[in-house]
Amino acid sequence: MDPRLEKYAKLLINVGIHVQKGQTLVINASVDSAPFVRLCAAESYKLGCREVIIRWNDEFLTREKYLHAADEVFDAVRPWDADMMNTLAREGAAFLSIVSRNPDAMKGVDTDRMRRYNRAYGEAVAEFEERQMSDKVQWCIACVPSTAWAMKVFPGAGPEEAAGKLWDAIYATMHITAENDPVEEWRRHCEAIIERKNKLTAYNFKYLKYKNSLGTDLTIELPEGHYWEGGSSTSADGVSFIANMPTEEIFTAPKLDGVNGVVHATKPLLVSGQIIENFSFTFEKGKIVKVEAPENADILEAETKIDEGASYLGEVALVPYDSPISKMGILFFNTLFDENASCHLAFGASYPTVRGAADMTKEERLKLGLNDSIAHEDFMVGSADLSIVGVTHEGEEIPVFIDGNFAF
């Protein structure tokens, strides 16, 4: 066995999800990742985990369902499925997702069926989603290669070679080598992110102004009392965890009605099984009023209308253009990696990154300017010439990004 594999499993369990003695762990994973899931489960039990619950998925069977199941199936969720997730979240379980997604798995599937089911599921597990988005429970998302995904990323290689290359790339993004201690590497990595996010919070910007040569010209207002997050998070029980592994981003929430202008995407986006490239959004008073793309613009626009909140931004994330993942020069066709190679935004739900918001109701958060939606879709906007200027409440303009990288 590659010694890096066991290190990866230990890193996810001990640092990413940070399982506690006596705690239940829920692992959502593809059947293709079963060998790695077993390592994660074994490591969890070594730490005194109460129970490991595995929720398997299979892209082949999911595709078959979307293609052939009765139409009414996609408008409802079985009560026990939703009850399971909501109840486990209420009981303080931790949730680890291990993703091995093939970007082309749902190509040709009826996108309306996918949207309807996503809406139904989002509404059914709203309690779980709220607890996760508010960091009330530990949660972590990580990836392992599938053959189909690897061959999409490395199309000139055979199956084994492509999978090996993708494993090597993932280990690199996770700061794992055969010789090092990745736990110590991640401690230093998170400390650097935390130092920078604290600087951004201290500036207390009123606006951010984005510009680049693609035509991005966007102003984003930030809500009163906002703060920046990044690196590790802390659950309601005081347990530190890292929600996305890898992670390079520092993020906050925009003010719901305070986004105006045009933004152009810089990387493809996978939506409802379709890859959409070279798209742009136009915003007026926070709302997306125009969606443009050479192909599949209608699919992307429909995604922004899955509910009212999906037409507004929910996240502003900063990632330097010369981040380690960006320097690899690999398009992963996977948001977890591609978002950590580029500044990005997300339409849909906001994380409650305003002081006190985590303990507020949805209605109270809306009054603060935080968005609510069952959607949360990241799209990449970073470029080598991206300029971001922060404007303080006193009107002072401070460079945040110059030529795609932090100015401080």
Helices and strands as residue ranges (DSSP letters): H 3-11, I 12-16, E 24-30, G 31-33, H 34-46, E 51-57, H 59-68, G 71-75, H 79-90, E 94-99, H 111-124, H 126-133, E 139-143, H 147-153, H 159-173, H 182-203, E 207-211, E 217-221, E 229-230, E 233-234, E 240-241, E 250-252, E 259-264, E 269-271, E 274-276, E 280-284, E 287-292, H 297-303, G 308-311, E 313-318, H 324-327, H 335-338, G 339-341, E 344-348, G 357-359, H 362-368, E 376-380, E 387-391, E 397-402, E 405-406
